[in-house]
Amino acid sequence: MYAIYGPYVLLAAVAVALLVAVNRDLISTIQFRIMMIAAAVLALAWTVFLGAVWQEYG
């Protein structure tokens, strides 16, 4: 049941990381952009996966 909250926890972590990055001027680095894009893709993929499983077993 806790797996449903995964994308929201990841989104909160991304928001905190974004605040830290803006305050420390890291937003322009390629590493940070890759990390944010990867987190967003992971959250989206996890949401799609949970939606498919929910439809099948729900």
C-alpha positions as CSV (number, residue, x, y, z in Angstrom):
1,M,0.0,0.0,0.0
2,Y,2.9,2.4,0.7
3,A,4.1,2.0,-2.9
4,I,1.2,4.3,-4.0
5,Y,2.8,7.2,-2.3
6,G,6.2,6.7,-4.0
7,P,5.7,9.4,-6.7
8,Y,4.5,11.9,-4.2
9,V,7.5,11.3,-1.9
10,L,9.8,11.6,-4.9
11,L,8.1,14.8,-5.9
12,A,8.6,16.3,-2.4
13,A,12.3,15.3,-2.6
14,V,12.6,17.0,-6.0
15,A,11.0,20.1,-4.6
16,V,13.4,20.2,-1.7
17,A,16.4,19.6,-4.0
18,L,15.2,22.3,-6.3
19,L,15.0,24.8,-3.4
20,V,18.6,23.9,-2.3
21,A,19.8,24.1,-5.9
22,V,18.3,27.6,-6.4
23,N,19.8,28.8,-3.1
24,R,23.3,27.5,-4.0
25,D,23.2,28.4,-7.7
26,L,23.4,24.8,-8.8
27,I,20.5,25.0,-11.2
28,S,22.7,25.6,-14.2
29,T,24.8,22.5,-13.9
30,I,24.2,19.6,-16.3
31,Q,24.4,17.0,-13.5
32,F,21.5,18.6,-11.6
33,R,19.4,18.9,-14.8
34,I,20.0,15.2,-15.5
35,M,19.1,14.3,-12.0
36,M,15.8,16.2,-12.1
37,I,14.8,14.8,-15.4
38,A,15.6,11.3,-14.2
39,A,13.5,11.8,-11.1
40,A,10.6,13.1,-13.1
41,V,10.8,10.2,-15.6
42,L,11.0,7.7,-12.7
43,A,8.0,9.3,-11.0
44,L,6.0,9.2,-14.2
45,A,6.9,5.6,-15.0
46,W,6.0,4.5,-11.5
47,T,2.7,6.3,-11.7
48,V,1.9,4.6,-15.0
49,F,3.0,1.2,-13.6
50,L,0.8,1.6,-10.5
51,G,-2.1,2.7,-12.7
52,A,-1.8,-0.4,-14.8
53,V,-1.6,-2.7,-11.8
54,W,-4.5,-0.9,-10.1
55,Q,-6.7,-1.4,-13.2
56,E,-5.7,-5.1,-13.3
57,Y,-6.1,-6.0,-9.7
58,G,-8.4,-3.3,-8.4
